[in-house]
Amino acid sequence: MTPLVSIIIPTYNRADLLPDTLDSLVAQTYINWECILVDDGSTDDTPGVIEQYTNKDSRFRFYNRPADRPKGANACRNYGFEKSNGELINWFDSDDIAAPDFLEQKVKLLQTDPTLDMAAGYGERFFEDGRENLPVMPKDDTTDNPVENYILHDYCFYTPSPLWRKKYLLETKEVFDEDLHRGQEKDFHFRLVLKGFKYKRFTNHPLFFIRSSNEGISNTAGMSLSAKRSVFQFRNKQFLYLLQRDNPAQKKLIRYLFYRQAALYYDMVQTAPPEEKGKIRHDFFPQLRAMAANKALGLKYAFSVQLGDFVLRLTHRGYKFFYFPQFDYRSF
């Protein structure tokens, strides 16, 4: 039995890169797949490129994001999921490359063990300037606490990595958060980590190749203000989830999130245009203040950020009031 795999790809102005991605799917050793491409309103020839593939291969299906869905890759991912026919689901990005056995190896893992909810792989990051590829191999079991591993110890799943059983996704009722513009896959997978799933990871060789980018949730330098807002929102969601559940590492995790949020808040206020600074304060300082007031921290940290925000308003400085490196518990 060869189950149908639905590969879901959001697209936006990818006419120059998309052929490499789609050619890597055509070259798959596992052939029972469909590829659902959902365009987010491209203004280049992306639809024309996709049409070339749909005309040649009926496994490619093309949709435009419905007008009543918010703009963004997450709405496209969710819509593609709604349109999928496969028993297995693999989201993919429109500028990444799949190894020839990208699907085959993960399908084998799921077929070998029917109790698995997901099969994963690892990948490599590649660079257009000819630099050597860098392995993208997360750590799966630094501790026996999956939530701590996910927040602190590089336990994660990049967008192309997981091949999910659709049944599991439907049962959990989790989808991508359409309000986020950065960190969406980390948010999605974090919610699934909280619910628990069984998986295995293929590690013999890389199964996917990620086109390099200097933007990521762990590196806010150079991010747009919109992306920084999304990262802040995602981390605040993690904080709220922790409050709802008992976890042996709760105190450490809340302290770490506070450390990251305080520094990010300062960065957002500092780099926002003058007309945006007030809105940043209005939208995000109450969240930071609530986190600082948590019993995992103590009153001096709430006082520090409150004083820091006052100094920041008056002098446009005050980073020391928002910098708490003693709470950086990461192992990577």
C-alpha positions as a Markdown table, in Angstrom:
| # | Residue | x | y | z |
|---|---|---|---|---|
| 1 | Met | 0.0 | 0.0 | 0.0 |
| 2 | Thr | 1.3 | 3.4 | -1.0 |
| 3 | Pro | -0.6 | 6.2 | 0.8 |
| 4 | Leu | -1.1 | 9.5 | -0.9 |
| 5 | Val | 1.1 | 12.3 | 0.3 |
| 6 | Ser | -0.2 | 15.9 | 0.1 |
| 7 | Ile | 2.7 | 18.4 | -0.2 |
| 8 | Ile | 1.4 | 21.9 | 0.6 |
| 9 | Ile | 3.3 | 25.0 | -0.7 |
| 10 | Pro | 2.4 | 28.6 | -0.2 |
| 11 | Thr | 3.8 | 30.9 | -2.9 |
| 12 | Tyr | 4.4 | 34.6 | -3.4 |
| 13 | Asn | 6.6 | 36.1 | -6.1 |
| 14 | Arg | 8.7 | 33.0 | -6.5 |
| 15 | Ala | 8.9 | 32.8 | -10.3 |
| 16 | Asp | 12.7 | 32.7 | -10.2 |
| 17 | Leu | 13.1 | 30.0 | -7.5 |
| 18 | Leu | 10.0 | 27.9 | -7.8 |
| 19 | Pro | 11.1 | 25.7 | -10.7 |
| 20 | Asp | 14.0 | 24.3 | -8.6 |
| 21 | Thr | 11.6 | 23.4 | -5.8 |
| 22 | Leu | 9.0 | 21.8 | -8.1 |
| 23 | Asp | 11.6 | 19.9 | -10.1 |
| 24 | Ser | 12.9 | 18.4 | -6.9 |
| 25 | Leu | 9.4 | 17.0 | -6.3 |
| 26 | Val | 9.1 | 15.6 | -9.8 |
| 27 | Ala | 12.3 | 13.8 | -9.1 |
| 28 | Gln | 11.0 | 12.0 | -6.0 |
| 29 | Thr | 11.5 | 8.2 | -5.8 |
| 30 | Tyr | 8.1 | 8.0 | -4.0 |
| 31 | Ile | 5.6 | 8.9 | -6.7 |
| 32 | Asn | 2.2 | 8.8 | -5.0 |
| 33 | Trp | 1.9 | 12.4 | -4.1 |
| 34 | Glu | -0.1 | 15.6 | -4.9 |
| 35 | Cys | 1.4 | 19.1 | -4.6 |
| 36 | Ile | -1.0 | 21.8 | -3.6 |
| 37 | Leu | 0.3 | 25.3 | -4.5 |
| 38 | Val | -1.6 | 28.2 | -3.0 |
| 39 | Asp | -0.6 | 31.6 | -4.3 |
| 40 | Asp | -0.8 | 34.7 | -2.0 |
| 41 | Gly | -1.4 | 37.3 | -4.7 |
| 42 | Ser | 1.9 | 37.2 | -6.6 |
| 43 | Thr | 2.6 | 40.2 | -8.9 |
| 44 | Asp | 5.3 | 38.4 | -10.9 |
| 45 | Asp | 5.0 | 35.3 | -13.2 |
| 46 | Thr | 4.6 | 32.8 | -10.4 |
| 47 | Pro | 1.1 | 31.7 | -11.6 |
| 48 | Gly | 2.5 | 31.2 | -15.1 |
| 49 | Val | 5.4 | 29.1 | -13.8 |
| 50 | Ile | 2.9 | 26.9 | -11.8 |
| 51 | Glu | 0.7 | 26.5 | -14.9 |
| 52 | Gln | 3.6 | 25.0 | -16.8 |
| 53 | Tyr | 3.8 | 22.3 | -14.2 |
| 54 | Thr | 0.0 | 21.7 | -13.8 |
| 55 | Asn | -0.2 | 21.3 | -17.6 |
| 56 | Lys | 2.5 | 18.6 | -17.6 |
| 57 | Asp | 1.8 | 16.8 | -14.4 |
| 58 | Ser | -1.7 | 16.3 | -12.9 |
| 59 | Arg | -0.2 | 15.8 | -9.5 |
| 60 | Phe | 0.3 | 19.6 | -9.2 |
| 61 | Arg | -2.8 | 21.6 | -8.2 |
| 62 | Phe | -3.0 | 25.4 | -8.1 |
| 63 | Tyr | -5.2 | 27.6 | -6.0 |
| 64 | Asn | -5.3 | 31.3 | -5.2 |
| 65 | Arg | -5.8 | 32.3 | -1.6 |
| 66 | Pro | -9.5 | 33.1 | -1.2 |
| 67 | Ala | -10.2 | 36.8 | -0.8 |
| 68 | Asp | -11.9 | 36.3 | 2.5 |
| 69 | Arg | -8.7 | 34.8 | 4.0 |
| 70 | Pro | -6.0 | 37.0 | 5.5 |
| 71 | Lys | -2.9 | 37.7 | 3.4 |
| 72 | Gly | 0.1 | 35.6 | 4.3 |
| 73 | Ala | 1.7 | 32.2 | 4.0 |
| 74 | Asn | -0.2 | 30.7 | 7.0 |
| 75 | Ala | -3.6 | 31.3 | 5.5 |
| 76 | Cys | -2.3 | 29.6 | 2.3 |
| 77 | Arg | -0.9 | 26.7 | 4.3 |
| 78 | Asn | -4.3 | 26.2 | 6.1 |
| 79 | Tyr | -6.3 | 26.5 | 2.9 |
| 80 | Gly | -4.0 | 24.0 | 1.2 |
| 81 | Phe | -4.6 | 21.6 | 4.1 |
| 82 | Glu | -8.4 | 22.0 | 3.6 |
| 83 | Lys | -8.0 | 21.1 | -0.1 |
| 84 | Ser | -5.7 | 18.1 | 0.5 |
| 85 | Asn | -6.7 | 14.6 | -0.3 |
| 86 | Gly | -3.7 | 12.8 | 1.1 |
| 87 | Glu | -3.5 | 10.4 | 4.1 |
| 88 | Leu | -0.2 | 12.1 | 4.9 |
| 89 | Ile | 0.7 | 15.8 | 5.0 |
| 90 | Asn | 4.0 | 17.6 | 4.3 |
| 91 | Trp | 4.2 | 21.4 | 4.3 |
| 92 | Phe | 7.0 | 22.8 | 2.2 |
| 93 | Asp | 8.4 | 26.2 | 1.4 |
| 94 | Ser | 8.6 | 27.6 | -2.2 |
| 95 | Asp | 12.3 | 28.2 | -2.2 |
| 96 | Asp | 13.6 | 24.9 | -0.6 |
| 97 | Ile | 14.8 | 21.7 | -2.3 |
| 98 | Ala | 13.8 | 18.1 | -1.6 |
| 99 | Ala | 16.3 | 15.3 | -1.8 |
| 100 | Pro | 15.1 | 12.5 | -4.2 |
| 101 | Asp | 14.2 | 10.3 | -1.3 |
| 102 | Phe | 12.6 | 13.1 | 0.8 |
| 103 | Leu | 9.2 | 11.4 | 0.8 |
| 104 | Glu | 10.3 | 7.7 | 0.5 |
| 105 | Gln | 12.3 | 7.6 | 3.7 |
| 106 | Lys | 9.7 | 9.2 | 5.8 |
| 107 | Val | 6.8 | 7.2 | 4.4 |
| 108 | Lys | 8.9 | 4.0 | 5.2 |
| 109 | Leu | 9.1 | 5.1 | 8.9 |
| 110 | Leu | 5.4 | 5.6 | 9.1 |
| 111 | Gln | 4.6 | 2.3 | 7.4 |
| 112 | Thr | 7.1 | 0.4 | 9.6 |
| 113 | Asp | 5.5 | 1.7 | 12.8 |
| 114 | Pro | 1.7 | 2.4 | 12.6 |
| 115 | Thr | 1.8 | 4.0 | 16.1 |
| 116 | Leu | 3.8 | 7.0 | 14.8 |
| 117 | Asp | 2.0 | 10.3 | 14.4 |
| 118 | Met | 4.8 | 11.8 | 12.4 |
| 119 | Ala | 8.1 | 11.1 | 10.6 |
| 120 | Ala | 10.8 | 13.7 | 10.4 |
| 121 | Gly | 14.2 | 14.2 | 8.8 |
| 122 | Tyr | 17.0 | 16.7 | 8.9 |
| 123 | Gly | 18.3 | 19.0 | 6.3 |
| 124 | Glu | 21.1 | 21.4 | 5.3 |
| 125 | Arg | 21.1 | 25.1 | 4.8 |
| 126 | Phe | 22.6 | 26.1 | 1.4 |
| 127 | Phe | 24.1 | 29.4 | 0.2 |
| 128 | Glu | 23.9 | 31.1 | -3.2 |
| 129 | Asp | 27.5 | 32.4 | -2.8 |
| 130 | Gly | 29.0 | 29.0 | -2.8 |
| 131 | Arg | 29.7 | 28.6 | 0.9 |
| 132 | Glu | 29.6 | 25.0 | 2.2 |
| 133 | Asn | 26.2 | 23.7 | 3.3 |
| 134 | Leu | 25.5 | 23.8 | 7.0 |
| 135 | Pro | 23.6 | 20.9 | 8.6 |
| 136 | Val | 20.2 | 21.6 | 10.1 |
| 137 | Met | 20.0 | 18.8 | 12.7 |
| 138 | Pro | 17.9 | 19.6 | 15.8 |
| 139 | Lys | 18.5 | 17.9 | 19.1 |
| 140 | Asp | 15.7 | 15.5 | 20.0 |
| 141 | Asp | 16.4 | 14.4 | 23.6 |
| 142 | Thr | 18.6 | 16.8 | 25.6 |
| 143 | Thr | 16.3 | 16.2 | 28.6 |
| 144 | Asp | 13.2 | 14.1 | 29.2 |
| 145 | Asn | 11.1 | 17.2 | 29.1 |
| 146 | Pro | 9.9 | 18.0 | 25.5 |
| 147 | Val | 8.7 | 21.5 | 26.4 |
| 148 | Glu | 12.0 | 22.4 | 27.9 |
| 149 | Asn | 13.8 | 20.9 | 25.0 |
| 150 | Tyr | 11.7 | 22.9 | 22.5 |
| 151 | Ile | 12.2 | 26.3 | 24.2 |
| 152 | Leu | 15.8 | 25.9 | 25.4 |
| 153 | His | 17.6 | 23.1 | 23.6 |
| 154 | Asp | 17.2 | 23.3 | 19.9 |
| 155 | Tyr | 14.5 | 20.6 | 19.7 |
| 156 | Cys | 12.4 | 21.8 | 16.7 |
| 157 | Phe | 11.0 | 20.9 | 13.3 |
| 158 | Tyr | 11.7 | 23.0 | 10.3 |
| 159 | Thr | 8.8 | 23.4 | 7.9 |
| 160 | Pro | 9.8 | 20.7 | 5.4 |
| 161 | Ser | 10.8 | 18.2 | 8.0 |
| 162 | Pro | 7.6 | 16.6 | 9.4 |
| 163 | Leu | 5.4 | 14.2 | 7.4 |
| 164 | Trp | 2.2 | 14.0 | 9.5 |
| 165 | Arg | -0.6 | 11.6 | 9.5 |
| 166 | Lys | -3.6 | 13.7 | 8.5 |
| 167 | Lys | -5.7 | 11.8 | 11.0 |
| 168 | Tyr | -3.6 | 13.1 | 13.9 |
| 169 | Leu | -3.7 | 16.7 | 12.7 |
| 170 | Leu | -7.5 | 16.5 | 12.4 |
| 171 | Glu | -7.8 | 15.1 | 15.9 |
| 172 | Thr | -5.7 | 17.8 | 17.4 |
| 173 | Lys | -7.5 | 20.6 | 15.5 |
| 174 | Glu | -4.3 | 22.6 | 15.3 |
| 175 | Val | -3.6 | 24.9 | 12.3 |
| 176 | Phe | -1.1 | 27.6 | 11.5 |
| 177 | Asp | -1.8 | 30.9 | 13.3 |
| 178 | Glu | -2.8 | 33.3 | 10.5 |
| 179 | Asp | -2.0 | 36.4 | 12.6 |
| 180 | Leu | 1.8 | 35.5 | 12.8 |
| 181 | His | 4.2 | 36.6 | 10.1 |
| 182 | Arg | 7.4 | 35.1 | 11.7 |
| 183 | Gly | 8.0 | 32.0 | 13.8 |
| 184 | Gln | 4.8 | 30.4 | 12.6 |
| 185 | Glu | 6.2 | 26.9 | 12.2 |
| 186 | Lys | 7.7 | 27.1 | 15.7 |
| 187 | Asp | 4.4 | 28.2 | 17.1 |
| 188 | Phe | 2.5 | 25.4 | 15.3 |
| 189 | His | 4.9 | 22.7 | 16.3 |
| 190 | Phe | 5.1 | 24.0 | 19.9 |
| 191 | Arg | 1.3 | 23.6 | 20.3 |
| 192 | Leu | 1.6 | 20.0 | 19.0 |
| 193 | Val | 4.5 | 19.3 | 21.4 |
| 194 | Leu | 2.2 | 20.4 | 24.2 |
| 195 | Lys | -0.4 | 17.9 | 23.1 |
| 196 | Gly | 2.2 | 15.2 | 22.6 |
| 197 | Phe | 3.0 | 13.1 | 19.5 |
| 198 | Lys | 5.1 | 10.0 | 18.7 |
| 199 | Tyr | 7.7 | 10.3 | 15.9 |
| 200 | Lys | 10.9 | 9.1 | 14.5 |
| 201 | Arg | 13.6 | 11.0 | 12.6 |
| 202 | Phe | 15.5 | 9.7 | 9.6 |
| 203 | Thr | 19.2 | 10.7 | 10.2 |
| 204 | Asn | 21.2 | 8.8 | 7.6 |
| 205 | His | 21.5 | 11.8 | 5.3 |
| 206 | Pro | 19.8 | 15.2 | 4.7 |
| 207 | Leu | 16.3 | 15.0 | 3.2 |
| 208 | Phe | 15.8 | 18.7 | 2.4 |
| 209 | Phe | 17.8 | 21.8 | 1.6 |
| 210 | Ile | 16.9 | 25.2 | 3.0 |
| 211 | Arg | 17.8 | 28.3 | 1.0 |
| 212 | Ser | 19.8 | 30.6 | 3.3 |
| 213 | Ser | 18.3 | 33.6 | 5.0 |
| 214 | Asn | 19.6 | 35.8 | 7.8 |
| 215 | Glu | 16.2 | 36.2 | 9.4 |
| 216 | Gly | 14.9 | 33.8 | 12.0 |
| 217 | Ile | 13.2 | 33.8 | 15.3 |
| 218 | Ser | 16.4 | 33.4 | 17.2 |
| 219 | Asn | 18.0 | 36.3 | 15.4 |
| 220 | Thr | 15.9 | 39.5 | 15.3 |
| 221 | Ala | 18.7 | 41.6 | 13.8 |
| 222 | Gly | 17.5 | 43.0 | 10.5 |
| 223 | Met | 13.9 | 41.8 | 10.9 |
| 224 | Ser | 11.1 | 44.0 | 9.9 |
| 225 | Leu | 9.0 | 45.5 | 12.7 |
| 226 | Ser | 6.1 | 43.3 | 11.6 |
| 227 | Ala | 8.3 | 40.2 | 12.0 |
| 228 | Lys | 9.5 | 41.3 | 15.5 |
| 229 | Arg | 5.9 | 41.8 | 16.5 |
| 230 | Ser | 5.1 | 38.3 | 15.4 |
| 231 | Val | 8.0 | 36.9 | 17.4 |
| 232 | Phe | 6.9 | 38.8 | 20.5 |
| 233 | Gln | 3.4 | 37.5 | 20.1 |
| 234 | Phe | 4.6 | 33.9 | 19.6 |
| 235 | Arg | 6.7 | 34.0 | 22.8 |
| 236 | Asn | 3.9 | 35.5 | 24.8 |
| 237 | Lys | 1.7 | 32.6 | 23.6 |
| 238 | Gln | 4.4 | 30.3 | 24.9 |
| 239 | Phe | 4.3 | 32.1 | 28.3 |
| 240 | Leu | 0.5 | 31.8 | 28.5 |
| 241 | Tyr | 0.6 | 28.1 | 27.6 |
| 242 | Leu | 3.1 | 27.5 | 30.4 |
| 243 | Leu | 0.8 | 29.2 | 32.9 |
| 244 | Gln | -2.0 | 26.8 | 32.0 |
| 245 | Arg | 0.1 | 23.6 | 32.5 |
| 246 | Asp | 2.3 | 22.2 | 35.2 |
| 247 | Asn | 5.9 | 21.7 | 34.0 |
| 248 | Pro | 9.0 | 20.8 | 36.0 |
| 249 | Ala | 11.0 | 23.5 | 34.3 |
| 250 | Gln | 8.3 | 26.2 | 34.4 |
| 251 | Lys | 10.3 | 28.7 | 36.4 |
| 252 | Lys | 13.3 | 28.4 | 34.2 |
| 253 | Leu | 11.3 | 28.6 | 31.0 |
| 254 | Ile | 9.4 | 31.7 | 32.2 |
| 255 | Arg | 12.6 | 33.4 | 33.2 |
| 256 | Tyr | 14.1 | 32.7 | 29.8 |
| 257 | Leu | 11.1 | 33.9 | 27.9 |
| 258 | Phe | 11.2 | 37.1 | 30.0 |
| 259 | Tyr | 14.8 | 37.6 | 29.1 |
| 260 | Arg | 14.1 | 37.4 | 25.4 |
| 261 | Gln | 10.9 | 39.5 | 25.5 |
| 262 | Ala | 12.5 | 42.3 | 27.5 |
| 263 | Ala | 15.3 | 42.7 | 25.0 |
| 264 | Leu | 13.0 | 42.4 | 22.1 |
| 265 | Tyr | 10.6 | 45.1 | 23.5 |
| 266 | Tyr | 13.5 | 47.5 | 23.9 |
| 267 | Asp | 14.6 | 46.8 | 20.3 |
| 268 | Met | 11.1 | 47.3 | 18.9 |
| 269 | Val | 10.7 | 50.7 | 20.6 |
| 270 | Gln | 14.1 | 51.8 | 19.6 |
| 271 | Thr | 13.8 | 50.8 | 15.9 |
| 272 | Ala | 10.2 | 51.7 | 15.4 |
| 273 | Pro | 9.4 | 54.9 | 13.4 |
| 274 | Pro | 8.3 | 57.8 | 15.8 |
| 275 | Glu | 4.7 | 57.4 | 14.9 |
| 276 | Glu | 4.8 | 53.7 | 15.8 |
| 277 | Lys | 6.5 | 53.9 | 19.2 |
| 278 | Gly | 3.3 | 54.7 | 21.1 |
| 279 | Lys | 1.5 | 51.7 | 19.5 |
| 280 | Ile | 4.3 | 49.4 | 20.3 |
| 281 | Arg | 4.2 | 50.5 | 24.0 |
| 282 | His | 0.4 | 50.1 | 24.0 |
| 283 | Asp | 0.4 | 46.7 | 22.4 |
| 284 | Phe | 3.3 | 45.0 | 24.1 |
| 285 | Phe | 4.4 | 46.7 | 27.4 |
| 286 | Pro | 1.4 | 45.3 | 29.3 |
| 287 | Gln | 2.4 | 41.8 | 28.2 |
| 288 | Leu | 6.0 | 42.3 | 29.3 |
| 289 | Arg | 4.9 | 43.8 | 32.6 |
| 290 | Ala | 2.5 | 40.8 | 33.3 |
| 291 | Met | 5.4 | 38.4 | 32.5 |
| 292 | Ala | 7.7 | 40.4 | 34.8 |
| 293 | Ala | 5.2 | 40.2 | 37.6 |
| 294 | Asn | 5.1 | 36.4 | 37.6 |
| 295 | Lys | 6.2 | 34.7 | 40.7 |
| 296 | Ala | 9.0 | 33.0 | 38.8 |
| 297 | Leu | 10.8 | 36.3 | 38.6 |
| 298 | Gly | 10.2 | 38.7 | 41.5 |
| 299 | Leu | 9.2 | 42.4 | 42.0 |
| 300 | Lys | 12.7 | 43.7 | 41.2 |
| 301 | Tyr | 12.3 | 42.7 | 37.5 |
| 302 | Ala | 8.9 | 44.2 | 37.2 |
| 303 | Phe | 10.3 | 47.4 | 38.7 |
| 304 | Ser | 13.3 | 47.3 | 36.3 |
| 305 | Val | 11.2 | 47.2 | 33.2 |
| 306 | Gln | 8.8 | 49.8 | 34.5 |
| 307 | Leu | 11.6 | 52.1 | 35.3 |
| 308 | Gly | 13.3 | 51.2 | 32.0 |
| 309 | Asp | 10.3 | 52.1 | 30.0 |
| 310 | Phe | 10.1 | 55.5 | 31.7 |
| 311 | Val | 13.8 | 56.1 | 31.0 |
| 312 | Leu | 13.3 | 54.9 | 27.4 |
| 313 | Arg | 10.6 | 57.5 | 26.9 |
| 314 | Leu | 12.7 | 60.3 | 28.2 |
| 315 | Thr | 16.1 | 59.5 | 26.9 |
| 316 | His | 15.6 | 56.9 | 24.1 |
| 317 | Arg | 18.1 | 54.8 | 26.0 |
| 318 | Gly | 18.1 | 52.4 | 29.0 |
| 319 | Tyr | 19.0 | 48.9 | 27.6 |
| 320 | Lys | 20.4 | 47.9 | 30.9 |
| 321 | Phe | 16.9 | 47.9 | 32.4 |
| 322 | Phe | 15.8 | 45.3 | 29.8 |
| 323 | Tyr | 18.9 | 43.0 | 29.7 |
| 324 | Phe | 18.9 | 39.9 | 31.8 |
| 325 | Pro | 21.5 | 37.5 | 30.5 |
| 326 | Gln | 21.5 | 35.5 | 33.7 |
| 327 | Phe | 18.3 | 33.9 | 32.4 |
| 328 | Asp | 19.7 | 32.7 | 29.1 |
| 329 | Tyr | 19.5 | 29.0 | 29.7 |
| 330 | Arg | 19.9 | 27.9 | 26.1 |
| 331 | Ser | 22.2 | 25.0 | 25.3 |
| 332 | Phe | 22.8 | 26.1 | 21.7 |
